[in-house]
Amino acid sequence: MTAQAWTFALVGLTFALYIGVAVWSRAGSTGEFYVAGGRVPPVLNGMATAADWMSAASFISMAGLIAFMGRDGSVYLMGWTGGYVLLALLLAPYLRRFGKFTVPDFVGDRYYSQTARFVAVICAVFVSFTYVAGQMRGVGIVFSRFLEIDIVPGVLIGMGIVFFYAVLGGMKGITYTQVAQYCVLIFAYLVPAIFISLLMTGHVIPQIGFGSTLADGSGTFLLDSLDGLSTELGFDAYTDGRKGLLDVFAITMALMVGTAGLPHVIVRFYTVPRVSAARSSAGWALVFIALLYTSAPAVAAFARTNLLVTVSEASYESVPGWFKNWEATGLITFEDKNGDGRIQYVGDASANELTIDRDIMVLANPEIAGLPNWVIGLVAAGGLAAALSTAAGLLLVISTSVARDLLKKGLRPSITEKQELLTARITAGIAVCIAGYFGIDPPGFVAQVVAFAFGLAAASFFPAIILGIFTRRMNKFGAISGMVSGIVFTAGYIIFFKFISPELNIEAYWLFGISPEGIGALGMLINFVVATVVSHCTPAPPDSIRHLVDAIRRPGS
Amino acid sequence: MNAYWKTNLKYLGILLPIWFTVSLGFGVLLVDQLDTIRLGGFKLGFWFAQQGAIYVFVILIFVYAFLMNRLDAKEKVRQRS
């Protein structure tokens, strides 16, 4: 069977599985629609959280990013996993104990203020939309490359699937579909990783192969060989860093705190039955995430070595089939500058003849390593599972925010549960269409904004929730002014360097040498300071709020 | 402040500094110093940044879940008596 036939078969099979699961687990009440009735076992919730969290970016782009960034790529590995420690220790148990449905619910009730609730709703919807557009784009890329379907019908098929199970099943349908999607995506990620580790180092476990000697009998360690190859061609050594120390620190911090503050991640901890289950569920989620996140840097190093060995000084006439396939998509470009018919892939930009899009490393890896056709089809199905599971989780946050936080708790408190459920479903439907449009025709800013969603979440939600739990004195004035100053500072810094004066976006002009990617860490500090100072100059919150905080801190029921 | 909450804060005071040390400490601030030490084919700082920190994160969450479950159980016994 050809790679394309395998891809059709495996993608079709997994889609049929998701639809089957969705029909079996459809939602009947608002409780089931928003939080799956609060009855999801912690291990399954951990799996669903992992699928929800690991997006097209984690599956498709991350290993490629690391392959090209070397040690600096560690910011994503630590940043996107370290946040779960903060979530499990500082947020999830208390929010579960509080026992409502959404993050704006907590912010609105704790700070006894509709203004605070609306600020939180707007942040949640904004963060979720930027994210979901990126997922739909990922669906489009997989369809167009592997199934040779145009991006438009590709995105439409993806939208149709998500629409079906998100609108029908709500959180309950999404949760159980995500469990299935996790199994597909982790299998699809680990199979090629194990194959390549065996080929290159003779070790079954990629995490060990990563630090072992090459299987070619030379006795050199893989990473030493990669460092040597890289410097020989004029690139920086793979295991050395290039970014400034404070910048790496700030980016890692912003990604960690941002992860803990993302509404679609937090809401997952409302779906477990008990407070103790919220704690262990975060642990399981990180176990399932770590399986992929500790394999990714190994895949990155294998792919980078393979790439350098395969293409460097190779004759263009005799390059393998994968090279031509990806060249046709425009994601690999070759320009024979010195006209010798060979590929010079070197660090010096004026002599370099090859440009490779970082996003293709994971997708092309099985082809580069010459793995069997079914593995290539499997990777395509895995990429789709990652994109669809994240998209569904985000759509749910959007529909919940509108139906519950905006309508039921804000503009029209009189609506019945049936009307609320219908509104949630209609909103999810509209959100799918908007997301699909962004996926087909992405505005240029979407890709850039996704990376900054973390900074914005770090500078807004995180301090407000932490202060709401760990101080009883924090009042609405402090929380609102903190959120507003944090987000205005962070967004202002990003907009200035990315959109107003992109030519100034170099280290010399950055505040303390912190890039726009890491500025959320500073925004978070500003939020904490402003909130604390303002709350001490304004009246204490009412007694009922102090009782609410005491109740959250008591042992779980 | 009650004893239950104080014990919880004490656990956080132990676990969060470990979280900080293995990631932002070993993986970022001290990475070049640790890189002079080798762990098989890895430089130690590089290993913490790309592997070790993540393993420690997983352990930290389960340790906290275990400690808090034990504390919850004790609190239940105390309330009954």
Chai-1 contact restraints between the chains, C-beta under 6 A:
chainA,res_idxA,chainB,res_idxB,connection_type,confidence,min_distance_angstrom,max_distance_angstrom,comment,restraint_id
A,R71,B,F46,contact,1.0,0.0,6.0,A-B,restraint_1
A,S74,B,A49,contact,1.0,0.0,6.0,A-B,restraint_2
A,S74,B,Q50,contact,1.0,0.0,6.0,A-B,restraint_3
A,L77,B,Q50,contact,1.0,0.0,6.0,A-B,restraint_4
A,M78,B,S23,contact,1.0,0.0,6.0,A-B,restraint_5
A,M78,B,G27,contact,1.0,0.0,6.0,A-B,restraint_6
A,M78,B,A53,contact,1.0,0.0,6.0,A-B,restraint_7
A,T81,B,I54,contact,1.0,0.0,6.0,A-B,restraint_8
A,T81,B,F57,contact,1.0,0.0,6.0,A-B,restraint_9
A,G82,B,S23,contact,1.0,0.0,6.0,A-B,restraint_10
A,G82,B,F57,contact,1.0,0.0,6.0,A-B,restraint_11
A,V85,B,W19,contact,1.0,0.0,6.0,A-B,restraint_12
A,V85,B,F57,contact,1.0,0.0,6.0,A-B,restraint_13
A,V85,B,L60,contact,1.0,0.0,6.0,A-B,restraint_14
A,A88,B,I61,contact,1.0,0.0,6.0,A-B,restraint_15
A,L89,B,L12,contact,1.0,0.0,6.0,A-B,restraint_16
A,L89,B,Y64,contact,1.0,0.0,6.0,A-B,restraint_17
A,G211,B,G40,contact,1.0,0.0,6.0,A-B,restraint_18
A,G211,B,G41,contact,1.0,0.0,6.0,A-B,restraint_19
A,G211,B,F42,contact,1.0,0.0,6.0,A-B,restraint_20
A,S212,B,G41,contact,1.0,0.0,6.0,A-B,restraint_21
A,F221,B,G41,contact,1.0,0.0,6.0,A-B,restraint_22
A,L223,B,G41,contact,1.0,0.0,6.0,A-B,restraint_23
A,T239,B,K43,contact,1.0,0.0,6.0,A-B,restraint_24
A,T239,B,F46,contact,1.0,0.0,6.0,A-B,restraint_25
A,V248,B,V28,contact,1.0,0.0,6.0,A-B,restraint_26
A,F249,B,V28,contact,1.0,0.0,6.0,A-B,restraint_27
A,T252,B,V28,contact,1.0,0.0,6.0,A-B,restraint_28
A,S276,B,N69,contact,1.0,0.0,6.0,A-B,restraint_29
A,R279,B,A65,contact,1.0,0.0,6.0,A-B,restraint_30
A,S280,B,A65,contact,1.0,0.0,6.0,A-B,restraint_31
A,A282,B,I61,contact,1.0,0.0,6.0,A-B,restraint_32
A,G283,B,I61,contact,1.0,0.0,6.0,A-B,restraint_33
A,G283,B,F62,contact,1.0,0.0,6.0,A-B,restraint_34
A,G283,B,A65,contact,1.0,0.0,6.0,A-B,restraint_35
A,L286,B,V58,contact,1.0,0.0,6.0,A-B,restraint_36
A,L286,B,I61,contact,1.0,0.0,6.0,A-B,restraint_37
A,V287,B,V58,contact,1.0,0.0,6.0,A-B,restraint_38
A,A290,B,I54,contact,1.0,0.0,6.0,A-B,restraint_39
A,A290,B,V58,contact,1.0,0.0,6.0,A-B,restraint_40
A,Y293,B,I54,contact,1.0,0.0,6.0,A-B,restraint_41
A,T294,B,Q51,contact,1.0,0.0,6.0,A-B,restraint_42
A,T294,B,I54,contact,1.0,0.0,6.0,A-B,restraint_43
A,P297,B,Q50,contact,1.0,0.0,6.0,A-B,restraint_44
A,R553,B,W5,contact,1.0,0.0,6.0,A-B,restraint_45
A,P555,B,D72,contact,1.0,0.0,6.0,A-B,restraint_46
A,P555,B,E75,contact,1.0,0.0,6.0,A-B,restraint_47
